[in-house]
Amino acid sequence: MNENTVKKLALTIAANCVHESMIEEYINQGKLSQEDANVFNRQMTNKLYTFLTYLLNKPAQDYAMLMESLSKNYPQNWDMPELDPSFTKNANQVQSSTSFGIQQ
């Protein structure tokens, strides 16, 4: 996948993960400044972009080394993830799922 598409994918994922989240609530309530929110968004987007780049564009060995390093932060005390209803609801409303709104 070309680099620009991976960047747009990282931005799309980050924006949708923040949407209707506690972070968004904190921003709306003034508990988190817009400047801090921008820093958070940039950090999350950069991390997602790095992960996606290794997943999609790097050799399998490089991805495996990244995952080995990242696994040191595995959240032992977190609940296992479930499908997010707001994402699945949106997915069901989309008539054309071929471009994901991302143009190469």
C-alpha positions as CSV (number, residue, x, y, z in Angstrom):
1,M,0.0,0.0,0.0
2,N,1.5,3.4,-0.9
3,E,2.7,5.7,1.9
4,N,0.1,8.4,1.4
5,T,-2.7,5.8,1.6
6,V,-1.2,4.4,4.9
7,K,-1.0,8.0,6.3
8,K,-4.7,8.6,5.4
9,L,-5.7,5.3,6.9
10,A,-3.9,6.2,10.2
11,L,-5.7,9.5,10.3
12,T,-9.0,7.9,9.6
13,I,-8.5,5.3,12.3
14,A,-7.3,7.9,14.9
15,A,-10.2,10.2,14.2
16,N,-12.8,7.5,14.5
17,C,-11.2,6.1,17.7
18,V,-11.3,9.6,19.3
19,H,-14.9,10.3,18.1
20,E,-17.5,9.8,20.8
21,S,-14.8,8.8,23.3
22,M,-13.8,10.1,26.7
23,I,-11.0,12.2,25.1
24,E,-13.6,14.0,23.0
25,E,-15.8,14.5,26.1
26,Y,-12.8,16.0,28.0
27,I,-12.1,18.4,25.1
28,N,-15.8,19.4,24.9
29,Q,-15.9,20.0,28.7
30,G,-12.7,22.0,28.8
31,K,-10.9,19.3,30.9
32,L,-8.4,18.9,28.1
33,S,-7.1,21.9,26.2
34,Q,-7.2,22.0,22.5
35,E,-3.4,22.2,22.4
36,D,-3.2,19.0,24.5
37,A,-5.8,17.3,22.3
38,N,-3.8,18.2,19.3
39,V,-0.6,16.7,20.9
40,F,-2.6,13.6,21.8
41,N,-4.1,13.2,18.3
42,R,-0.6,13.7,16.7
43,Q,1.0,11.1,19.0
44,M,-1.8,8.5,18.3
45,T,-1.8,9.1,14.6
46,N,2.0,8.7,14.5
47,K,1.8,5.5,16.4
48,L,-0.9,4.1,14.2
49,Y,1.0,5.2,11.1
50,T,4.1,3.4,12.3
51,F,2.2,0.3,13.2
52,L,0.4,0.2,9.9
53,T,3.6,0.8,8.0
54,Y,5.2,-2.2,9.6
55,L,2.1,-4.3,9.2
56,L,1.4,-3.5,5.6
57,N,4.7,-2.4,4.0
58,K,7.7,-3.8,5.9
59,P,9.1,-7.3,5.5
60,A,7.5,-9.9,7.9
61,Q,10.7,-10.1,9.9
62,D,10.6,-6.3,10.7
63,Y,6.9,-6.6,11.6
64,A,7.7,-9.5,13.9
65,M,10.4,-7.6,15.7
66,L,8.1,-4.6,16.1
67,M,5.4,-6.8,17.6
68,E,7.9,-8.5,19.9
69,S,8.9,-5.1,21.2
70,L,5.3,-3.8,21.5
71,S,4.2,-7.0,23.3
72,K,6.2,-5.8,26.3
73,N,3.4,-3.3,26.9
74,Y,0.6,-6.0,26.6
75,P,-2.2,-4.8,28.9
76,Q,-2.6,-7.8,31.3
77,N,-5.4,-6.1,33.3
78,W,-7.6,-4.9,30.3
79,D,-10.8,-6.5,29.2
80,M,-10.6,-8.3,25.8
81,P,-11.9,-6.1,23.0
82,E,-15.3,-6.3,21.5
83,L,-16.7,-4.9,18.3
84,D,-17.6,-1.3,18.7
85,P,-21.3,-0.8,18.0
86,S,-20.8,2.7,16.6
87,F,-18.3,1.4,14.1
88,T,-20.4,-1.6,13.0
89,K,-23.5,0.7,12.8
90,N,-21.6,3.0,10.5
91,A,-20.3,0.1,8.4
92,N,-23.8,-1.1,7.8
93,Q,-24.9,2.3,6.6
94,V,-22.1,2.6,4.0
95,Q,-23.3,1.6,0.6
96,S,-20.0,1.4,-1.1
97,S,-17.1,0.0,0.9
98,T,-14.5,-0.1,-1.8
99,S,-12.6,3.1,-1.2
100,F,-13.1,3.8,2.5
101,G,-13.0,7.5,1.6
102,I,-9.3,7.2,1.0
103,Q,-8.0,8.2,-2.4
104,Q,-4.5,7.1,-3.5
